[in-house]
Amino acid sequence: MVDRETLAQADLLGAFGPEALDRLLAASGDRTMRRNDVLFQQGDPANEVYVVRSGRIAVGTRSADGRDSVIKIMERGDIFGEMPLFDGLGRSADARALEPTTILVIPYSVVRSEIEADPNLL
C-alpha cells in the first residue's frame, strides 16, 4: 500500500508536508494492470504521475527498427511519469507492466495546486 510516508520519500514529493500528501492521496486512485498492458507510449499526452503499489513497470524506448531499450524498472514505491509535469511535453518513453501491477495515479492538476499553494516546495 502506498501511504503518506512512501510519498514523502519520493524525490518529487519529499518536500510536501503531511497535509499536502494527504490531499494528493485523497485525489488519487488505483489502476490495475495485467502483464504486458501498456500504461503510456512515447509521445502520448500526459496529465498523471504514478507510484507503483505492487508489481513492476518497465520504462523504455523503441528504436526505429523496433528494438526495445529498457531505461528503468519501476518497483513498489517508485514514482514515475513526472517529467511532462515540468516540461509540458508528451511522454518521453513507453511504460508497460512486466507482471500484474497496481499503480497509484495522481493527477498533475492536484500536484500543481499544491506547488502553487507553496512555490518553495520545488
N, C-alpha and C positions, 0 to 999 in steps of 0.2 A: 504494500500500500504506500502511495506517495503521500507524505504528510508535510506539515509546515517545516519540520526540521530538514527533510530531504530537499525541499525547495530552497531553503536558506543556504544549503551547501552548494547549490548550483552557481557557477560563475556569474551568470546573467542576473540571478535573483538574490544573491548573497547580501546585497546592501539593503534590501527591502525589509521593513520592520514586520513584526509579527502580525499586526492588523492588516497590512497590505498583503501579506502572504495568505492570510485567511480569506481576503476578498478574491484573490486570484483563484484559490481552491474552490470557493463558492461559485465562481463564474465558469468553472471548467467542467469538463465532462470526460468520461471514458470512451475509448474506441477500441473494440476488439478486432484483431486481425488474425487471419489464418496464414499458414506458411505460404510464402511467395506473393501474398497480397501486396500491392503497390500503394504506398501512402501518398507519394507525390513523385513527379518526374521533373527532370531538369527543364527549366523554363516556365513551369506552371506558376500561376499567380499564387501569392502567399498571404495568409491572414491568421495563421496559427503557429504557436510554438508547442513543442511536445516534450513530455517526460515519460520515459519508459517505466511502467509499473511492473511488468513481468515480460519475460521473453527477450528477444533480440531483434534489432533492426540494423540492416546493412545500409550504409550511406555511401554512394559511389557514383561514378560517371560511366558513360558508354562511349567508346570511341566510334569514329565514322565507320570503321569496319565491323562494328558490332561487339567488340570485346568489352567486357565489364571490368572496371577497376574499382575495387573497394577502398574507400578513403578511411572509413572508421566503422567499427561495430559498436552500436549503442546497446547498453545493458541497463538493468534496473538502476533507476536514479539518474541516468544520463539525460541531459536536456539537449534538444537539437531543433533545427528549423528556425533559429533566431536571426540569421543573417539578413533576410529581407525586412525584418523589423526596423533595421537601421539604414540599409542601403536603398530600400524601396524597389528593388529589382525582384524578378521572379526567382524561383528555386534554382540554386546553383548546382544541384546534384539530384540523384534519384534516392528514394528511401523505400526499402522493401523488407517485409517481415521474413526472418530466417526460420521462424518457428511460430507456434501460436503465441501471440503477443497482445498485451493490453497497454495502451498508452493513455496518458492524461493529455487532453487537448486544451490549451489555454489560448483564448482569442487575443490577438495583438491589441485589439481595442482596449482590453482590460489592462494589459501591461502598459500601454501608452498612457492611460488615465492615471495610473499610479506614478509614472515618471513625470507627467505634467503636474501632478499634485506636489511632487518633491523633486525638482530638477537636479538636486545634489546626489540623487541615487546613482547616477552613472558618471 
